[in-house]
Amino acid sequence: MWVKVERPDGEIAEMEVPPRTYLSIGDVLEDGSVIIDLPFSDDEDDDMTAYGIYDGDDDDYL
């Protein structure tokens, strides 16, 4: 996964991080770089589970 970071010297760069790494904007990496942009995917991840909409009327839902 590629993320956009601001390095300590102020340079904006893209950096590769290992897949399935949980990051958020503002996180500081080991080298002092700060995450400023993350990719967003509309695709479901294999580990994600899609749940239906719970309307409160169906007690058998859970």
C-alpha positions as CSV (number, residue, x, y, z in Angstrom):
1,M,0.0,0.0,0.0
2,W,1.3,3.5,-0.9
3,V,0.7,6.4,1.4
4,K,1.5,10.1,1.0
5,V,3.7,11.5,3.8
6,E,5.4,14.7,4.8
7,R,8.9,14.0,5.8
8,P,10.6,15.9,8.7
9,D,12.4,18.2,6.2
10,G,9.0,19.3,4.8
11,E,9.2,17.2,1.6
12,I,6.0,15.5,0.4
13,A,6.6,12.0,-0.8
14,E,4.9,8.7,-1.4
15,M,6.0,5.7,0.7
16,E,5.2,2.0,0.6
17,V,4.0,0.4,3.8
18,P,3.3,-3.3,4.4
19,P,-0.2,-4.4,3.3
20,R,-2.8,-4.8,6.1
21,T,-1.1,-2.1,8.2
22,Y,-3.6,0.0,10.1
23,L,-2.7,3.7,9.7
24,S,-4.6,6.9,9.9
25,I,-3.9,10.4,8.8
26,G,-1.6,12.2,11.3
27,D,0.2,9.0,12.3
28,V,4.0,9.4,12.7
29,L,6.1,6.7,11.2
30,E,9.5,5.5,12.5
31,D,11.5,7.8,10.3
32,G,9.5,10.9,11.6
33,S,7.3,11.1,8.5
34,V,3.7,12.1,9.0
35,I,0.8,10.4,7.1
36,I,-1.1,13.1,5.2
37,D,-3.1,10.9,2.7
38,L,-4.2,7.3,2.5
39,P,-5.7,5.4,-0.4
40,F,-9.4,4.5,-0.2
41,S,-10.8,1.4,-1.8
42,D,-14.4,0.7,-2.6
43,D,-13.6,-2.9,-2.9
44,E,-14.3,-5.2,0.1
45,D,-11.3,-6.7,1.7
46,D,-11.3,-10.5,2.0
47,D,-11.2,-10.2,5.8
48,M,-14.2,-7.9,5.9
49,T,-17.7,-9.3,6.7
50,A,-20.7,-7.6,5.1
51,Y,-23.6,-7.4,7.5
52,G,-27.2,-6.6,6.6
53,I,-29.1,-3.7,7.9
54,Y,-30.6,-4.2,11.4
55,D,-33.9,-2.5,11.7
56,G,-34.8,-3.6,15.2
57,D,-37.9,-5.5,14.1
58,D,-36.3,-8.9,13.5
59,D,-35.2,-10.6,16.7
60,D,-33.8,-13.5,14.8
61,Y,-31.3,-11.3,13.0
62,L,-28.5,-11.7,15.5
